[in-house]
């Protein structure tokens, strides 16, 4: 099942439980970040998440996945993906941004774009 984008996830266990009633099995309710840092929610089969990892919804594969947690307060034991509400750090958009933006991704030269005639021109210069 494809999860749908929402503005945020339930912030308390009671709100989480209330939202989970929309699913035939309450353990199937998920509200997680996808690989694009969007909050998504819906009913999907849970997976096991390893210590120091966070669940993430993979929109291309249309399934739950996991991603290494890069923060100080990461999960310290294995857990089921629907239990993400116990690990607020896994719902931090900053977690995904920090992981996907590394120094090797940043070019210190000009960022280029193609013009209509096929030539390129700088869009912006990134200063070190």
N, C-alpha and C positions, 0 to 999 in steps of 0.2 A: 504494500500500500504506500502511496505517496503521502508524505506529510505536508501540511499546509503552513505557510508563513504566518507568524503572529508578531505582535509588537514586543512581547516579553513572556516569560514563563511564570507559572504560579510561584509566589514568594514564600509560602508557608506550606507545611505538610497538609493542613486541612484544605487549603485551596487546591493543592496537588491532588488529594484524594477526591475532592469534588469534581475536578476536571477528568479524572480517570474513570468516572462513572459513565462517560460517553463510549467507552470501549467495552466489548463483550467480556473481556477478562481485564481486570484493573491493572494487572502486571504488564499489559501491553501498552498502556498509556506512556507516551514519551513527550517531553518538551526539551529539546536540545538545540545546540547550534549546528548549522550545516557547514560545509567547507567554505562557504562565502560569508561566514559570520552572521547569518540570518537565524533568528529564532524560528523553529518549526515545531509543530505539534501534531499528534495523531496517534493512531493505534497501529503498533507494529511489534512483531515478536522480539522479545528482549535477547540480548547477547551478554556473555560474560566479559567484563572489562578487567584487565590486569592492573596490578598495583602501578601507580604513577602514570596511568593513562586515563583519558576521558572519552566518553562516548561522543560521537559526532555522526550526523546523518549525511550519507554520501548520496547527493542528488543524482549523480551520473549513474551510479550502480543501483540506485533506488533501494538502499538497505542501510542498516545501522553499521557503523564502523567504529574504530577507536583511533585516538591520536595521542602521542606522547605529551604529557603535561609538562610545561616548562616553567612553572611557578614554584614558589616555596611551599605553598600549602596544597599539595597534591594528594590524591587518594593513597592511603597507606596499606590498603588491602584490596583483594579482588572483590568486585561487586557486580550486580546485575545492572544493565544499562538503565532500567526504569528507576533505579535508586539514585539517580543523578542529583535529585533534590538534596541529598545528604552532603553533596560536594559542590558548594556554590562556586568554587574556583573553576569548575568545569563549565559553568555558565557565563564565564567572563569573556566578553568579546576580545578583550586585550590578549587573552591566552592565544587565540588563533592568529591575531595580528602579529604578535611577537614571534610565533613559530614560522609564519609565512614570509616575513620580511627580515632578511638577514643582510649583512654588509655585502655579501657577494651578489645580492640582487640589485644593489644600488650602483648605477653607472655614474662616474664622476665626469664624464664627457657630456656632449650635447644629446638630448633626447630628440629623436628624429621623427618626422611624419612625412608621408608621401603627399605631394600636391597633385592636382588634377592632371597635369602633364607628365607625371611619373617621376619628377625630380624630388629630391628630399630637401627639407629645410628644418632648422632646429626649432623645437617647441619651447624648450626651456633649458637653462644650464643649471646643473646641480653643483653647488659649492661644497667642498669638503669641510 
